[in-house]
Amino acid sequence: MKPAKPMAKAGRYAPNLLVTHLFAPHSSLTSFFLTFLPTYRRYLDTYIYVIFTNLLPKPHRQIKLSAMATSQKEPFELYVREVETLVQRLINDPNSHSKRSSIKAILDGQPAARLRDAIPLAARRDGGTFFTGSRLARRLVNQGLGEISSDTLIADIGCGAGDLLLASARKLPLAADLPETLRLWSSRLMGFDIRPEFVRAAKARLTLLAIDRGHRFWKKNVTAASDCFNMVRQHDFLSCPDAIADASHIVINPPYTQMMAPANCAWANSGVSAAAVFTDACVSHASPGTQVAAILPDVLRSGSNYEKWRNHIESQSQDLRITTFGQFDKWTDIHVFLLTLSKSKTPNSHKTHWWKSIKHPKDGKVCDYFDVHVGAVVPHRHAHKGPSTAYLRAKPLPRWTMVKRITERRRFDGTLFQPPFVAVRRTSRPGDKRAVATIILGKRQVAVENHLIVLLSKNNKLSECKNLLGVLKSRKTDQWLNNRIRCRHLTVRSLNELPWWSFNK
């Protein structure tokens, strides 16, 4: 579904406000960008914070991303007011001729479109603010909620504009009239978010959904949307996770930003994905028997750094299921999976398969023939010191061939690799050729950039490297890697585990 066209007051001029704020002392720059941005805003808003602040005089360079988000929050606030006004008009006049298409747009994707218009991508990434699409929300709710009973209480701990709550409410029954339905749903739905305008949007959309599902005529008075759904409120879940203790079902699309692991974290002690922290808090503080359904970045399913996290979640769960989904949405280049589980009453020792694997491939795995390493040179971290040596980078490297001479050089005093070896680009994405490789030849050792994975033949034979090229080029390899790891960086472990397909022997 294409995103609805933005209303004039709901964010069309958000970048103009930002540019006016940044370039206030420079009238000529302000005039230029206000003329330029309406046409090319979608290409530039992501880079305004990252690039423009570095070009400003020193007094203006201190503008932080949080300040940007605050200055651009107003357009989405205006949009929320428009939705609340529409809802109140329908409540006051059940015969209002509001276009059904307008209602459908508000219930299906329009808030996300307005958020994209109001706040640059960089700011949304910093805050982990990405609303769930209706297709993904329905998929999660249908897979994770199961049966709805009279005592069901569904909680969303980072509800945003309420997309998962809307998908959940579609499974709830309707009462005799709108006031009774709102009262029933208010007792069944709980949602938290730290942004008050998101909470208001969620409440208004839930009320609009009740109207849209059939309650267009009623006799009793109905209170304002803001007075309904008292359990949908502004709240920082991580500061008080016990708030979900009474929930029978939890649905969650947590932020995917990086954060420091909590002090009492059992599976990490440094920077981790916030999605892992939120999910751990959900499962740890849920009551036994609670059903949990989460949309999570694929790195939690397939990344080597999250193996302890996976074990920790398994130990508290039963009936744990993993379903790969694909890209979060067409505007967000990250692949996700669906996690559903039931909180166990006692510690669980059952192991879950987070990806499909071939336990004992007929001809072994890549690790049986090659030693796998990540290139040692981190370009922007390692100083140019030590002996001058041939230097291999991913970008200029030709694909699916043999390179006999490396012309680029740099000074490096770290780990070098002796040819022949196979270099595989770490960056790949599902849908493309996953493990693009090149055979490196020569007599002298080579410094290799960390965007490449180096595979050294255990018998130091060129013929083995050629065999590996055949394995990596196989369609079976693409299919296997698409199941094994859908995040954008291949890992040493994923290549180690890759089966050595028998037709290449």
ZALOSE-696617 format. One line per field, with one value per residue (C-alpha): x, y, z; residue in one letter; residue number from 1; chain. Coordinates in nm, 3 decimals, padded with zeros to 5 digits. Example, Ala and Ser with C-alpha at 12.3 -4.5 7.8 and 13.67 -1.06 7.14 Angstrom:
2
px: 01.230_01.367
py: -00.450_-00.106
pz: 00.780_00.714
resn: a_s
resi: 1_2
chain: A_A
//
This chain:
505
px: 00.000_00.134_00.164_-00.108_-00.026_00.080_-00.157_-00.017_00.012_00.146_00.512_00.558_00.768_00.957_01.298_01.232_01.189_01.517_01.710_01.569_01.684_02.032_02.103_01.923_02.233_02.297_02.004_02.151_02.198_01.848_01.694_01.881_01.788_01.422_01.401_01.595_01.454_01.084_01.193_01.485_01.392_01.369_01.731_01.869_01.685_01.884_02.210_02.116_02.228_02.528_02.676_02.536_02.617_02.986_02.972_02.825_03.015_03.120_02.828_02.588_02.783_02.658_02.306_02.243_02.023_01.782_01.735_01.665_01.404_01.242_01.236_01.074_00.828_00.571_00.457_00.368_00.200_-00.019_-00.105_-00.210_-00.439_-00.599_-00.668_-00.811_-01.033_-01.166_-01.240_-01.420_-01.625_-01.739_-01.826_-02.024_-02.197_-02.234_-02.383_-02.073_-01.979_-01.610_-01.454_-01.401_-01.074_-00.944_-01.029_-00.865_-00.548_-00.521_-00.563_-00.322_00.017_-00.051_00.107_00.431_00.430_00.376_00.656_00.892_00.795_00.834_01.162_01.479_01.597_01.905_01.690_01.451_01.742_01.884_01.552_01.463_01.135_00.990_00.618_00.510_00.342_-00.007_00.096_00.377_00.159_-00.119_00.135_00.278_-00.060_-00.209_00.093_00.148_-00.182_-00.359_-00.699_-00.863_-01.053_-01.259_-00.956_-00.710_-00.487_-00.263_00.037_00.267_00.566_00.673_00.344_00.436_00.121_-00.048_-00.005_00.033_-00.249_-00.472_-00.390_-00.468_-00.795_-00.915_-00.927_-01.131_-01.512_-01.749_-02.001_-02.357_-02.257_-01.950_-01.927_-01.944_-01.689_-01.447_-01.496_-01.432_-01.124_-00.988_-00.986_-00.808_-00.535_-00.224_00.044_00.350_00.559_00.788_00.651_00.315_00.212_00.252_00.032_-00.237_-00.218_-00.260_-00.569_-00.731_-00.666_-00.808_-01.126_-01.139_-01.100_-01.399_-01.602_-01.473_-01.560_-01.927_-02.013_-02.129_-02.461_-02.518_-02.749_-02.528_-02.284_-01.923_-01.627_-01.336_-01.079_-00.818_-01.034_-01.048_-00.776_-00.629_-00.383_-00.229_-00.004_00.330_00.576_00.941_00.914_01.277_01.253_00.963_00.924_00.697_00.411_00.347_00.302_-00.074_-00.052_-00.161_-00.011_00.276_00.339_00.652_00.841_01.124_01.380_01.677_01.931_02.251_02.265_02.481_02.380_02.214_02.435_02.266_02.265_02.335_02.438_02.642_02.846_02.897_02.705_02.411_02.093_01.814_01.582_01.768_01.741_01.368_01.290_01.490_01.303_00.970_01.038_01.205_00.920_00.628_00.421_00.441_00.216_00.227_00.245_00.515_00.535_00.817_00.945_01.324_01.628_01.782_02.116_01.958_01.865_02.184_02.463_02.746_02.749_02.394_02.437_02.427_02.114_01.947_02.039_01.906_01.571_01.545_01.600_01.288_01.063_00.859_00.696_00.954_00.909_01.123_00.986_01.196_01.000_01.223_01.277_01.098_00.943_01.047_01.179_01.385_01.677_01.685_01.563_01.355_01.217_00.920_00.977_00.686_00.706_00.531_00.697_00.787_00.718_01.055_01.398_01.397_01.693_01.538_01.744_01.575_01.694_01.712_01.795_01.772_02.101_02.247_02.396_02.629_02.679_02.795_03.122_03.165_03.162_03.382_03.560_03.684_03.883_03.954_04.049_03.822_03.926_03.807_04.050_04.267_04.281_04.020_04.082_03.978_04.123_04.464_04.743_04.964_05.271_05.491_05.625_05.461_05.263_05.008_04.662_04.333_04.003_03.653_03.528_03.775_03.813_03.689_03.436_03.459_03.809_04.176_04.388_04.761_04.878_04.761_04.861_04.737_04.972_04.968_05.176_05.045_05.203_04.921_04.817_04.897_04.771_04.975_04.826_04.671_04.347_03.987_03.850_03.473_03.289_03.131_02.853_02.568_02.192_01.920_01.811_02.162_02.451_02.544_02.911_03.089_03.446_03.785_04.097_04.412_04.744_05.103_05.416_05.406_05.178_04.881_04.708_04.330_04.053_03.800_03.516_03.654_03.657_03.972_03.956_04.294_04.317_04.433_04.640_04.756_04.645_04.509_04.283_04.103_04.046_03.893_03.665_03.557_03.468_03.233_03.073_03.022_02.881_02.620_02.252_02.240_02.483_02.257_01.956_02.145_02.286_01.946_01.812_02.118_02.185_01.970_02.155_02.384_02.720_02.832_03.007_03.301_03.074_02.819_03.090_03.249_02.915_02.843_02.805_03.061_02.813_02.887_02.854_03.170_03.383
py: 00.000_00.340_00.587_00.849_01.199_01.421_01.688_02.039_02.092_01.750_01.778_01.905_02.198_02.018_02.039_02.407_02.469_02.292_02.481_02.813_02.718_02.612_02.895_03.182_03.403_03.336_03.474_03.381_03.017_03.009_03.145_02.894_02.587_02.690_02.708_02.387_02.155_02.123_01.929_01.732_01.707_01.327_01.302_01.559_01.537_01.231_01.419_01.758_01.665_01.461_01.702_02.052_02.093_02.037_02.327_02.576_02.828_02.683_02.824_02.622_02.295_02.200_02.123_01.763_01.500_01.516_01.887_01.815_01.559_01.810_02.088_01.856_01.685_01.961_01.848_01.501_01.663_01.859_01.536_01.374_01.670_01.624_01.257_01.342_01.610_01.361_01.105_01.361_01.481_01.124_01.081_01.406_01.343_00.972_01.072_01.269_01.215_01.167_00.985_00.619_00.641_00.896_00.662_00.366_00.567_00.663_00.299_00.166_00.331_00.703_00.776_00.612_00.821_01.140_01.045_00.996_01.342_01.505_01.358_01.278_00.920_00.991_01.114_00.820_00.577_00.749_00.708_00.367_00.514_00.299_00.217_-00.138_-00.188_-00.337_-00.655_-00.729_-00.638_-00.876_-01.151_-01.119_-01.098_-01.391_-01.605_-01.497_-01.423_-01.755_-01.783_-01.472_-01.533_-01.319_-01.241_-01.161_-00.858_-00.765_-00.539_-00.355_-00.214_00.025_00.092_00.391_00.498_00.171_-00.050_-00.375_-00.273_-00.210_-00.553_-00.704_-00.508_-00.654_-00.989_-00.852_-00.878_-00.585_-00.500_-00.372_-00.013_00.210_00.310_-00.055_-00.159_00.114_00.009_-00.357_-00.283_-00.044_-00.335_-00.565_-00.342_-00.201_00.006_00.208_00.465_00.742_00.989_01.140_01.228_00.863_00.754_01.002_00.875_00.516_00.602_00.799_00.523_00.255_00.459_00.511_00.135_00.066_00.311_00.166_-00.189_-00.103_00.132_00.434_00.480_00.482_00.636_00.669_00.953_00.872_01.030_01.178_00.938_01.072_00.958_00.597_00.334_00.444_00.154_00.298_00.559_00.738_00.512_00.408_00.030_-00.043_00.176_-00.034_-00.363_-00.513_-00.316_-00.615_-00.867_-00.898_-00.928_-01.256_-01.159_-00.929_-00.796_-00.595_-00.419_-00.273_-00.011_-00.156_00.108_00.030_00.078_-00.035_-00.363_-00.316_-00.364_-00.693_-00.832_-01.206_-01.230_-00.917_-00.641_-00.388_-00.226_-00.436_-00.400_-00.236_-00.498_-00.770_-00.575_-00.504_-00.865_-00.997_-00.760_-00.873_-01.242_-01.206_-01.001_-01.179_-01.415_-01.790_-01.884_-01.537_-01.546_-01.320_-01.223_-00.998_-00.846_-00.848_-00.767_-01.074_-01.017_-01.150_-01.473_-01.529_-01.316_-01.487_-01.208_-01.294_-01.665_-01.609_-01.397_-01.678_-01.929_-01.693_-01.654_-02.029_-02.103_-01.904_-02.020_-02.304_-02.350_-02.109_-02.054_-01.864_-01.735_-01.533_-01.249_-01.041_-00.666_-00.463_-00.237_-00.081_00.230_00.044_-00.167_-00.421_-00.780_-00.907_-01.230_-01.316_-01.469_-01.628_-01.811_-01.890_-01.797_-02.122_-02.191_-02.357_-02.325_-02.494_-02.688_-02.763_-02.628_-02.437_-02.432_-02.061_-02.151_-02.462_-02.646_-02.959_-03.140_-03.373_-03.269_-03.558_-03.389_-03.178_-02.802_-02.517_-02.522_-02.873_-02.735_-02.372_-02.150_-01.844_-01.496_-01.137_-00.898_-00.727_-00.368_-00.127_00.166_00.454_00.307_00.170_00.421_00.396_00.258_-00.045_-00.191_-00.104_-00.399_-00.493_-00.386_-00.552_-00.359_-00.484_-00.205_-00.230_-00.609_-00.790_-01.069_-01.442_-01.435_-01.466_-01.161_-01.207_-00.853_-00.605_-00.250_-00.070_-00.052_00.080_00.062_-00.188_-00.367_-00.612_-00.955_-01.030_-01.321_-01.542_-01.626_-01.829_-01.749_-01.665_-01.321_-01.293_-00.964_-00.938_-00.705_-00.884_-00.891_-01.151_-01.149_-01.078_-01.315_-01.371_-01.476_-01.298_-01.423_-01.367_-01.585_-01.396_-01.519_-01.412_-01.482_-01.196_-01.148_-00.915_-00.673_-00.719_-00.471_-00.578_-00.560_-00.886_-01.238_-01.439_-01.816_-01.991_-02.342_-02.593_-02.775_-02.447_-02.563_-02.340_-02.624_-02.615_-02.241_-02.303_-02.569_-02.320_-02.066_-02.326_-02.385_-02.014_-01.956_-02.228_-02.134_-02.374_-02.146_-01.844_-02.037_-02.169_-01.828_-01.659_-01.892_-01.885_-01.511_-01.232_-00.935_-00.745_-00.872_-01.230_-01.377_-01.608_-01.860_-01.862_-01.936_-02.197_-02.379_-02.359_-02.712_-02.825_-02.923_-03.272_-03.189_-02.979_-03.265
pz: 00.000_-00.093_00.196_00.203_00.079_00.369_00.501_00.469_00.843_00.927_00.844_00.491_00.613_00.890_00.716_00.641_01.012_01.079_00.814_00.940_01.290_01.179_00.934_01.108_01.111_00.741_00.541_00.202_00.304_00.455_00.134_-00.079_00.122_00.168_-00.212_-00.267_-00.003_-00.104_-00.415_-00.274_00.093_00.093_-00.017_00.225_00.554_00.661_00.619_00.767_01.115_01.009_00.754_00.794_01.161_01.079_00.833_01.080_01.295_01.629_01.833_01.616_01.613_01.957_01.830_01.930_01.769_02.061_01.997_01.633_01.727_01.964_01.705_01.450_01.684_01.632_01.284_01.415_01.716_01.472_01.293_01.620_01.689_01.347_01.422_01.765_01.608_01.353_01.624_01.840_01.540_01.475_01.845_01.856_01.524_01.440_01.102_01.006_00.643_00.709_00.418_00.487_00.293_00.547_00.834_00.662_00.600_00.968_01.066_00.805_00.766_00.762_01.106_00.991_00.672_00.872_01.111_00.817_00.691_01.032_01.157_00.955_00.929_01.143_01.431_01.400_01.407_01.714_01.897_01.751_01.627_01.348_01.347_01.259_00.923_00.928_00.743_00.987_01.287_01.176_01.113_01.463_01.638_01.445_01.522_01.882_02.053_02.019_02.181_02.330_02.655_02.890_03.109_02.828_02.891_02.598_02.664_02.422_02.609_02.333_02.161_01.943_01.758_01.853_01.546_01.743_01.976_01.673_01.533_01.873_01.908_01.579_01.757_02.049_02.043_01.997_02.267_02.219_02.144_02.121_02.491_02.597_02.336_02.446_02.807_02.718_02.509_02.772_03.019_02.773_02.626_02.792_02.620_02.718_02.536_02.655_02.398_02.501_02.145_02.045_02.337_02.230_01.872_01.991_02.198_01.915_01.662_01.892_01.929_01.554_01.500_01.725_01.516_01.191_01.293_01.296_01.581_01.382_01.565_01.940_02.199_02.503_02.548_02.467_02.644_02.452_02.312_02.554_02.848_02.725_02.742_03.074_03.066_02.749_02.901_02.901_03.080_03.057_03.062_03.148_03.458_03.593_03.401_03.671_03.511_03.280_03.563_03.501_03.123_02.967_02.630_02.539_02.188_02.121_01.843_02.055_01.947_01.760_01.868_02.057_02.434_02.723_02.880_03.223_03.528_03.619_03.264_03.258_02.892_02.811_02.973_02.692_02.407_02.282_02.081_02.281_02.128_02.321_02.647_02.605_02.514_02.810_03.044_02.898_02.940_03.280_03.434_03.267_03.477_03.406_03.115_02.957_02.577_02.432_02.063_01.937_01.613_01.640_01.424_01.264_01.438_01.760_01.583_01.389_01.539_01.726_01.988_02.094_02.157_02.534_02.493_02.298_02.566_02.834_02.656_02.597_02.966_03.059_02.776_02.641_02.299_02.153_01.779_01.529_01.197_00.953_00.794_00.567_00.544_00.813_00.548_00.219_00.394_00.656_00.539_00.820_00.822_01.111_01.253_01.471_01.813_01.998_02.329_02.653_02.982_03.157_03.523_03.579_03.410_03.071_02.931_02.591_02.300_02.018_01.657_01.571_01.209_00.995_00.980_00.828_01.126_00.941_00.576_00.362_00.267_00.578_00.620_00.504_00.841_00.759_00.465_00.554_00.845_00.847_00.968_00.943_00.772_01.031_00.901_01.040_00.802_01.026_01.343_01.253_01.199_00.890_01.062_01.018_00.692_00.362_00.229_-00.035_00.084_-00.012_00.007_-00.068_-00.294_-00.587_-00.568_-00.883_-00.832_-00.899_-01.042_-00.945_-00.859_-00.909_-00.843_-00.579_-00.666_-00.354_-00.056_00.299_00.615_00.868_01.163_01.236_01.108_00.742_00.528_00.298_-00.046_-00.186_-00.004_-00.079_00.012_00.070_00.106_00.449_00.339_00.164_00.176_00.117_-00.244_-00.373_-00.422_-00.058_-00.046_-00.331_-00.347_-00.511_-00.509_-00.409_-00.545_-00.489_-00.288_-00.038_00.259_00.229_00.467_00.439_00.521_00.786_00.529_00.389_00.533_00.461_00.406_00.423_00.277_00.536_00.273_00.112_-00.234_-00.510_-00.625_-00.290_-00.329_-00.672_-00.522_-00.256_-00.525_-00.671_-00.331_-00.268_-00.617_-00.574_-00.544_-00.249_-00.065_-00.122_00.007_00.307_00.404_00.356_00.622_00.843_00.861_00.715_00.863_00.628_00.754_00.713_01.015_01.055_01.221_00.937_00.680_00.904_00.922_00.550_00.405_00.149_-00.121_-00.254_-00.626_-00.593_-00.468
resn: m_k_p_a_k_p_m_a_k_a_g_r_y_a_p_n_l_l_v_t_h_l_f_a_p_h_s_s_l_t_s_f_f_l_t_f_l_p_t_y_r_r_y_l_d_t_y_i_y_v_i_f_t_n_l_l_p_k_p_h_r_q_i_k_l_s_a_m_a_t_s_q_k_e_p_f_e_l_y_v_r_e_v_e_t_l_v_q_r_l_i_n_d_p_n_s_h_s_k_r_s_s_i_k_a_i_l_d_g_q_p_a_a_r_l_r_d_a_i_p_l_a_a_r_r_d_g_g_t_f_f_t_g_s_r_l_a_r_r_l_v_n_q_g_l_g_e_i_s_s_d_t_l_i_a_d_i_g_c_g_a_g_d_l_l_l_a_s_a_r_k_l_p_l_a_a_d_l_p_e_t_l_r_l_w_s_s_r_l_m_g_f_d_i_r_p_e_f_v_r_a_a_k_a_r_l_t_l_l_a_i_d_r_g_h_r_f_w_k_k_n_v_t_a_a_s_d_c_f_n_m_v_r_q_h_d_f_l_s_c_p_d_a_i_a_d_a_s_h_i_v_i_n_p_p_y_t_q_m_m_a_p_a_n_c_a_w_a_n_s_g_v_s_a_a_a_v_f_t_d_a_c_v_s_h_a_s_p_g_t_q_v_a_a_i_l_p_d_v_l_r_s_g_s_n_y_e_k_w_r_n_h_i_e_s_q_s_q_d_l_r_i_t_t_f_g_q_f_d_k_w_t_d_i_h_v_f_l_l_t_l_s_k_s_k_t_p_n_s_h_k_t_h_w_w_k_s_i_k_h_p_k_d_g_k_v_c_d_y_f_d_v_h_v_g_a_v_v_p_h_r_h_a_h_k_g_p_s_t_a_y_l_r_a_k_p_l_p_r_w_t_m_v_k_r_i_t_e_r_r_r_f_d_g_t_l_f_q_p_p_f_v_a_v_r_r_t_s_r_p_g_d_k_r_a_v_a_t_i_i_l_g_k_r_q_v_a_v_e_n_h_l_i_v_l_l_s_k_n_n_k_l_s_e_c_k_n_l_l_g_v_l_k_s_r_k_t_d_q_w_l_n_n_r_i_r_c_r_h_l_t_v_r_s_l_n_e_l_p_w_w_s_f_n_k
resi: 1_2_3_4_5_6_7_8_9_10_11_12_13_14_15_16_17_18_19_20_21_22_23_24_25_26_27_28_29_30_31_32_33_34_35_36_37_38_39_40_41_42_43_44_45_46_47_48_49_50_51_52_53_54_55_56_57_58_59_60_61_62_63_64_65_66_67_68_69_70_71_72_73_74_75_76_77_78_79_80_81_82_83_84_85_86_87_88_89_90_91_92_93_94_95_96_97_98_99_100_101_102_103_104_105_106_107_108_109_110_111_112_113_114_115_116_117_118_119_120_121_122_123_124_125_126_127_128_129_130_131_132_133_134_135_136_137_138_139_140_141_142_143_144_145_146_147_148_149_150_151_152_153_154_155_156_157_158_159_160_161_162_163_164_165_166_167_168_169_170_171_172_173_174_175_176_177_178_179_180_181_182_183_184_185_186_187_188_189_190_191_192_193_194_195_196_197_198_199_200_201_202_203_204_205_206_207_208_209_210_211_212_213_214_215_216_217_218_219_220_221_222_223_224_225_226_227_228_229_230_231_232_233_234_235_236_237_238_239_240_241_242_243_244_245_246_247_248_249_250_251_252_253_254_255_256_257_258_259_260_261_262_263_264_265_266_267_268_269_270_271_272_273_274_275_276_277_278_279_280_281_282_283_284_285_286_287_288_289_290_291_292_293_294_295_296_297_298_299_300_301_302_303_304_305_306_307_308_309_310_311_312_313_314_315_316_317_318_319_320_321_322_323_324_325_326_327_328_329_330_331_332_333_334_335_336_337_338_339_340_341_342_343_344_345_346_347_348_349_350_351_352_353_354_355_356_357_358_359_360_361_362_363_364_365_366_367_368_369_370_371_372_373_374_375_376_377_378_379_380_381_382_383_384_385_386_387_388_389_390_391_392_393_394_395_396_397_398_399_400_401_402_403_404_405_406_407_408_409_410_411_412_413_414_415_416_417_418_419_420_421_422_423_424_425_426_427_428_429_430_431_432_433_434_435_436_437_438_439_440_441_442_443_444_445_446_447_448_449_450_451_452_453_454_455_456_457_458_459_460_461_462_463_464_465_466_467_468_469_470_471_472_473_474_475_476_477_478_479_480_481_482_483_484_485_486_487_488_489_490_491_492_493_494_495_496_497_498_499_500_501_502_503_504_505
chain: A_A_A_A_A_A_A_A_A_A_A_A_A_A_A_A_A_A_A_A_A_A_A_A_A_A_A_A_A_A_A_A_A_A_A_A_A_A_A_A_A_A_A_A_A_A_A_A_A_A_A_A_A_A_A_A_A_A_A_A_A_A_A_A_A_A_A_A_A_A_A_A_A_A_A_A_A_A_A_A_A_A_A_A_A_A_A_A_A_A_A_A_A_A_A_A_A_A_A_A_A_A_A_A_A_A_A_A_A_A_A_A_A_A_A_A_A_A_A_A_A_A_A_A_A_A_A_A_A_A_A_A_A_A_A_A_A_A_A_A_A_A_A_A_A_A_A_A_A_A_A_A_A_A_A_A_A_A_A_A_A_A_A_A_A_A_A_A_A_A_A_A_A_A_A_A_A_A_A_A_A_A_A_A_A_A_A_A_A_A_A_A_A_A_A_A_A_A_A_A_A_A_A_A_A_A_A_A_A_A_A_A_A_A_A_A_A_A_A_A_A_A_A_A_A_A_A_A_A_A_A_A_A_A_A_A_A_A_A_A_A_A_A_A_A_A_A_A_A_A_A_A_A_A_A_A_A_A_A_A_A_A_A_A_A_A_A_A_A_A_A_A_A_A_A_A_A_A_A_A_A_A_A_A_A_A_A_A_A_A_A_A_A_A_A_A_A_A_A_A_A_A_A_A_A_A_A_A_A_A_A_A_A_A_A_A_A_A_A_A_A_A_A_A_A_A_A_A_A_A_A_A_A_A_A_A_A_A_A_A_A_A_A_A_A_A_A_A_A_A_A_A_A_A_A_A_A_A_A_A_A_A_A_A_A_A_A_A_A_A_A_A_A_A_A_A_A_A_A_A_A_A_A_A_A_A_A_A_A_A_A_A_A_A_A_A_A_A_A_A_A_A_A_A_A_A_A_A_A_A_A_A_A_A_A_A_A_A_A_A_A_A_A_A_A_A_A_A_A_A_A_A_A_A_A_A_A_A_A_A_A_A_A_A_A_A_A_A_A_A_A_A_A_A_A_A_A_A_A_A_A_A_A_A_A_A_A_A_A_A_A_A_A_A_A_A_A_A_A_A_A_A_A_A_A_A_A_A_A_A_A_A_A_A_A_A_A_A_A_A_A_A_A_A_A
//
